[in-house]
């Protein structure tokens, strides 16, 4: 039986701020590389991804990687970044680096949402993520949403480094808070920067800075929306994903057709050229009245990828 802290005479234990870091690199298995050298393939799109192995792995408390070996029948490597303690508290600082080797496929996913707890004394919770995707490799970042609890102060930076032959599906989304406790955008601040670099040149920077002002709170400004997010799809081998999203969400509404009051999606075709080399795809943003509505967009993003991933990262979640 658990004895309440007030009955023991000792103060309740609190999770102390921690500084954790993690690094993981994956490379193609050598036997597969030799087989590839004996094959003649017509186009880059037709190249099958190779089986991969972990070549570098480091992490420190309270952060760790979960790297299951047989997560799916496909060659895609599944990576689960995790934090001990069930979430992040004020003063926590997490730094993570993931590198995907040539012709490898990798999905970075999660077991549950990233919870950011109340921050005492205006402390900030920080998380810095750096992803490097090499030639003909695929990185899919398909994690559960960030959930900032009441009083949270969260600062996150996410950088993705690409080459013109890289392939990327990057989903980043958040929920308004703990709906069961009637929390709706009650955090102190949410500062999130997403940066895409092509050959070390910044081609996209998305900055979200949500904080109450003297004139309007975040909750008032969000007007009842409970989820928001973005998705960036880039690369020739995920062009079918971009095309499917463009076909569905760039369609002009018919005359008299009413817009949805539960889900708003905007999408744009994008193309970036650096040093004479181009990478193209699409950029999507959404607002949803509930996680059920947000799941409709997420299903449209993940469905064309299931054959490559080998399994659904959101199965039994959405």
C-alpha positions as CSV (number, residue, x, y, z in Angstrom):
1,X,0.0,0.0,0.0
2,X,1.3,3.4,-0.9
3,X,1.6,5.8,2.1
4,X,0.8,9.5,1.3
5,X,3.8,11.8,1.7
6,X,2.0,14.0,4.2
7,X,1.7,11.0,6.6
8,X,5.4,10.1,6.5
9,X,6.6,13.5,7.5
10,X,8.8,13.7,4.4
11,X,8.2,15.9,1.4
12,X,6.9,14.2,-1.8
13,X,9.7,13.4,-4.2
14,X,9.9,15.4,-7.4
15,X,11.5,14.5,-10.6
16,X,14.7,16.7,-10.9
17,X,15.6,18.4,-14.1
18,X,18.0,16.2,-16.2
19,X,20.2,16.6,-19.3
20,X,19.9,13.7,-21.6
21,X,21.3,13.0,-25.1
22,X,21.1,10.4,-27.7
23,X,22.8,9.5,-31.0
24,X,22.0,6.7,-33.5
25,X,23.4,6.0,-36.9
26,X,22.2,3.2,-39.3
27,X,24.0,1.9,-42.4
28,X,23.1,-0.6,-45.1
29,X,24.1,-4.2,-44.4
30,X,27.3,-5.0,-46.5
31,X,25.9,-8.2,-48.1
32,X,23.0,-6.2,-49.4
33,X,25.4,-3.6,-50.8
34,X,27.3,-6.2,-52.7
35,X,24.1,-7.6,-54.1
36,X,23.1,-4.1,-55.1
37,X,26.3,-3.7,-57.1
38,X,25.4,-6.7,-59.2
39,X,21.9,-5.4,-60.0
40,X,21.0,-3.0,-62.9
41,X,18.2,-0.7,-61.9
42,X,16.5,1.7,-64.3
43,X,15.5,4.6,-62.1
44,X,16.1,5.8,-58.6
45,X,12.5,5.3,-57.7
46,X,12.7,1.6,-58.4
47,X,15.5,1.0,-55.9
48,X,14.4,-1.2,-53.0
49,X,15.7,-0.1,-49.6
50,X,18.4,-2.2,-48.1
51,X,18.5,-3.9,-44.7
52,X,20.3,-1.8,-42.1
53,X,22.3,-2.3,-39.0
54,X,23.1,0.1,-36.1
55,X,26.7,1.4,-36.5
56,X,26.6,4.0,-33.6
57,X,24.4,4.1,-30.6
58,X,24.8,6.4,-27.5
59,X,22.3,7.8,-25.0
60,X,22.3,9.1,-21.5
61,X,19.7,9.4,-18.7
62,X,16.9,10.3,-18.8
63,X,16.9,9.6,-22.6
64,X,17.2,6.3,-24.4
65,X,16.5,4.7,-27.8
66,X,14.3,1.6,-28.2
67,X,15.5,-0.3,-31.4
68,X,13.4,-3.4,-32.0
69,X,15.0,-5.8,-34.5
70,X,11.8,-7.5,-35.9
71,X,9.3,-4.7,-35.8
72,X,8.1,-5.3,-39.3
73,X,8.9,-7.7,-42.3
74,X,10.2,-4.7,-44.4
75,X,13.9,-3.5,-44.4
76,X,12.7,-0.3,-42.7
77,X,14.4,0.4,-39.4
78,X,12.1,1.5,-36.5
79,X,13.5,3.9,-33.9
80,X,11.7,4.8,-30.7
81,X,13.1,7.8,-28.8
82,X,12.1,7.5,-25.1
83,X,12.3,9.5,-21.9
84,X,12.3,7.9,-18.5
85,X,9.8,9.3,-16.0
86,X,6.9,9.5,-18.5
87,X,7.6,13.0,-19.7
88,X,9.7,16.2,-19.5
89,X,9.8,18.6,-16.6
90,X,11.0,22.2,-16.3
91,X,14.8,22.4,-16.7
92,X,15.0,19.1,-18.7
93,X,17.3,19.4,-21.8
94,X,17.3,16.6,-24.4
95,X,19.5,16.5,-27.5
96,X,19.1,13.8,-30.1
97,X,20.8,13.1,-33.4
98,X,19.7,10.5,-36.0
99,X,21.6,9.6,-39.2
100,X,20.2,7.5,-41.9
101,X,22.8,5.9,-44.2
102,X,22.6,5.6,-48.0
103,X,19.7,3.5,-49.3
104,X,18.3,2.8,-45.9
105,X,14.7,3.4,-44.7
106,X,14.0,4.6,-41.2
107,X,10.9,5.6,-39.2
108,X,11.2,7.6,-36.0
109,X,8.0,7.0,-34.0
110,X,6.9,6.8,-30.4
111,X,4.9,4.6,-28.0
112,X,2.9,7.6,-26.6
113,X,2.7,11.3,-26.8
114,X,5.5,13.6,-25.6
115,X,4.2,15.0,-22.3
116,X,5.6,18.4,-21.1
117,X,4.8,18.9,-17.4
118,X,4.3,22.1,-15.4
119,X,7.5,24.3,-15.2
120,X,8.3,25.8,-11.8
121,X,10.0,29.2,-11.5
122,X,9.7,29.9,-15.3
123,X,12.1,27.1,-16.1
124,X,12.2,26.1,-19.7
125,X,12.0,22.5,-21.0
126,X,14.3,22.1,-24.1
127,X,14.5,19.5,-26.8
128,X,16.8,19.7,-29.8
129,X,16.5,17.1,-32.6
130,X,18.8,16.8,-35.6
131,X,18.1,14.3,-38.5
132,X,20.6,13.6,-41.3
133,X,19.3,11.8,-44.4
134,X,21.9,10.7,-47.0
135,X,21.5,9.9,-50.7
136,X,18.6,7.6,-51.6
137,X,17.7,7.2,-48.0
138,X,14.2,7.6,-46.5
139,X,13.4,9.2,-43.1
140,X,9.8,9.2,-41.8
141,X,9.2,11.1,-38.6
142,X,5.8,9.9,-37.5
143,X,5.6,10.4,-33.8
144,X,2.6,10.9,-31.4
145,X,1.7,14.5,-30.7
146,X,3.3,16.9,-28.1
147,X,1.0,17.6,-25.2
148,X,1.9,20.6,-23.1
149,X,0.3,20.5,-19.6
150,X,-1.0,23.6,-17.8
151,X,2.0,25.8,-16.9
152,X,4.4,24.1,-19.3
153,X,7.2,26.1,-21.0
154,X,8.5,24.1,-24.0
155,X,11.2,25.1,-26.5
156,X,11.9,22.6,-29.3
157,X,14.2,22.8,-32.3
158,X,14.1,20.2,-35.1
159,X,16.6,20.3,-37.9
160,X,16.6,18.0,-41.0
161,X,19.6,17.8,-43.2
162,X,19.0,16.6,-46.7
163,X,20.8,16.0,-50.0
164,X,18.9,16.3,-53.4
165,X,18.6,12.5,-53.4
166,X,17.2,12.3,-49.9
167,X,13.6,11.4,-49.1
168,X,11.6,12.8,-46.2
169,X,8.1,12.5,-44.6
170,X,8.1,14.8,-41.6
171,X,5.0,15.1,-39.4
172,X,5.0,17.4,-36.4
173,X,1.8,18.0,-34.4
174,X,0.5,18.9,-31.0
175,X,-2.7,18.7,-28.9
176,X,-4.2,21.5,-26.7
177,X,-3.6,19.7,-23.4
178,X,-5.3,17.2,-21.1
179,X,-8.9,17.4,-22.3
180,X,-10.0,15.1,-19.4
181,X,-9.0,18.0,-17.0
182,X,-10.5,20.6,-19.3
183,X,-7.1,22.0,-20.2
184,X,-7.1,23.9,-23.5
185,X,-3.9,25.7,-24.5
186,X,-3.1,26.5,-20.9
187,X,0.7,26.3,-21.1
188,X,3.0,29.2,-20.5
189,X,4.7,29.0,-23.9
190,X,5.2,26.7,-26.8
191,X,8.1,27.6,-29.0
192,X,8.9,25.2,-31.9
193,X,11.2,25.7,-34.8
194,X,11.4,23.2,-37.7
195,X,14.2,23.8,-40.2
196,X,14.9,21.9,-43.4
197,X,18.4,22.2,-44.9
198,X,19.4,21.2,-48.4
199,X,23.2,20.8,-48.9
200,X,23.5,22.8,-45.6
201,X,21.4,25.7,-47.0
202,X,18.2,26.5,-45.1
203,X,15.3,26.1,-47.6
204,X,12.4,26.0,-45.1
205,X,12.0,27.4,-41.6
206,X,8.7,27.1,-39.7
207,X,8.5,28.8,-36.3
208,X,5.5,28.5,-34.0
209,X,5.5,30.7,-30.9
210,X,2.3,30.4,-28.8
211,X,2.1,32.5,-25.7
212,X,-0.6,34.5,-24.0
213,X,-0.6,38.3,-24.7
214,X,-2.2,41.1,-22.6
215,X,-4.9,41.3,-25.2
216,X,-5.7,37.7,-26.1
217,X,-4.8,34.3,-24.7
218,X,-3.7,31.3,-26.8
219,X,-6.9,29.5,-25.9
220,X,-9.0,32.4,-27.2
221,X,-7.0,32.7,-30.3
222,X,-7.3,29.0,-31.1
223,X,-11.1,29.3,-31.0
224,X,-11.9,25.8,-30.0
225,X,-9.4,24.0,-32.2
226,X,-7.8,21.1,-30.3
227,X,-5.0,19.9,-32.6
228,X,-2.7,21.5,-35.1
229,X,0.3,20.3,-37.1
230,X,2.3,20.3,-40.3
231,X,3.8,17.7,-42.7
232,X,6.6,18.1,-45.1
233,X,7.1,15.6,-47.9
234,X,10.2,15.8,-50.0
235,X,12.0,13.5,-52.4
236,X,11.5,11.6,-55.6
237,X,10.8,8.2,-53.9
238,X,7.9,9.7,-51.8
239,X,6.5,11.7,-54.7
240,X,3.5,9.4,-54.7
241,X,2.7,10.5,-51.1
242,X,2.9,14.2,-52.1
243,X,0.7,13.6,-55.2
244,X,-1.9,11.7,-53.2
245,X,-2.1,14.6,-50.6
246,X,-2.2,17.2,-53.3
247,X,-5.0,15.4,-55.2
248,X,-7.1,15.3,-52.1
249,X,-6.5,18.6,-50.3
250,X,-5.7,21.0,-53.1
251,X,-9.0,20.4,-54.8
252,X,-11.1,23.6,-55.2
253,X,-14.5,23.5,-53.5
254,X,-17.6,23.4,-55.7
255,X,-19.9,26.4,-55.7
256,X,-22.1,26.3,-52.6
257,X,-19.9,23.6,-50.9
258,X,-19.4,24.5,-47.3
259,X,-16.0,24.3,-45.6
260,X,-15.6,22.0,-42.7
261,X,-16.0,23.4,-39.2
262,X,-14.0,20.4,-37.7
263,X,-11.0,20.1,-40.0
264,X,-9.1,22.7,-42.0
265,X,-6.2,21.6,-44.3
266,X,-4.0,23.7,-46.5
267,X,-1.4,22.3,-48.8
268,X,1.2,23.8,-51.2
269,X,3.5,22.2,-53.8
270,X,7.1,23.1,-53.0
271,X,10.4,22.8,-54.9
272,X,13.8,23.9,-53.6
273,X,17.0,24.3,-55.7
274,X,20.5,24.6,-54.3
275,X,23.7,24.5,-56.3
276,X,21.7,23.5,-59.4
277,X,20.1,20.5,-57.7
278,X,16.3,20.3,-56.9
279,X,14.2,18.5,-54.5
280,X,10.4,18.8,-54.6
281,X,7.3,17.7,-52.7
282,X,4.5,19.3,-50.7
283,X,4.0,21.2,-47.5
284,X,0.7,20.6,-45.5
285,X,-0.8,22.3,-42.4
286,X,-3.9,21.3,-40.5
287,X,-6.2,22.4,-37.7
288,X,-8.6,19.9,-36.1
289,X,-11.4,20.1,-33.6
290,X,-10.4,16.8,-32.1
291,X,-7.8,14.1,-32.3
292,X,-10.4,12.0,-34.3
293,X,-10.5,14.7,-37.0
294,X,-6.7,15.0,-37.0
295,X,-6.4,11.3,-37.5
296,X,-8.1,11.6,-40.9
297,X,-5.2,13.7,-42.2
298,X,-2.6,11.5,-40.6
299,X,-4.1,8.4,-42.1
300,X,-3.8,10.1,-45.6
301,X,-0.1,10.7,-44.9
302,X,0.7,7.2,-43.6
303,X,-1.4,5.0,-45.9
304,X,0.8,5.3,-49.0
305,X,3.9,4.5,-46.8
306,X,2.7,1.2,-45.2
307,X,4.3,-1.0,-47.7
308,X,7.7,0.6,-47.1
309,X,7.3,0.8,-43.3
310,X,6.0,-2.7,-43.0
311,X,3.5,-1.7,-40.3
312,X,1.3,1.2,-39.1
313,X,3.0,3.4,-36.4
314,X,-0.5,4.6,-35.4
315,X,-2.2,1.2,-35.2
316,X,-4.6,1.1,-32.2
317,X,-3.8,4.8,-31.4
318,X,-5.9,6.7,-33.9
